[in-house]
Amino acid sequence: MRAERATEMRMDTFRADAEALRTVTNRARERGSAVIEFALASMIFLGFVFAIIDFGRALYAYEFVTYAARSGTRYAMVRGSACAQNGGGTSAVITACGSSTGVSAAQVQTFVQGLNLPGINPSTISVTTTWPDVGAGCSDSGARNGPGCPVLVVVQYPYQSTIPFFRITTLTLTAESEMVISQ
């Protein structure tokens, strides 16, 4: 009788060990699949996070471009051909006005590139300043920079995305501003 009980106990122990072994291997498989699921989900989540950050950077760069165009236009607007005459024609006034004939396109570009906002590379900013032939007395080459004539400033900035694993071509952000020269 005792021998039968010992054999039964050994069989029960063997069954329990086999079940425990099956449970351990099932848990190991589940743990392995959880690691894979976490890797896939975290890659998708981090992709969204980087996309949101990059979109914010692009919006910041576009806001800078519009600000630079407005500032460049205002800079040219108050430094027209009559600027030096209205200020008395002294050397300090002529320096502030750009020259005795007003500010040049190169001076507007230097001004815009000198704005220096963080995260913006000033050497890649392209500034085009023109004085359109619009209005009475603005078609003469000497009077284009005079009061009542428009000045147009176009600013372009190449934006490079920083999303990892996705190289988007460079986006050229462009803004233009036009104002009437006041002096």
ABEGO torsion letter per residue (X at the ends): XAAAAAAAAAAAAAAAAAAAAAAAAAAAAAAAAAAAAAAAAAAAAAAAAAAAAAAAAAAAAAAAAAAAAAAAAAAAAAABAAAAAAAGGBAAAAAAAGBAAEBBAAAAAAAAAAAGBBGBBAAABBBBBBBBBBEBGAABAAAAABBGBBBBBBBBBBBBBABBGBBBBBBBBBBBBBBBBAX
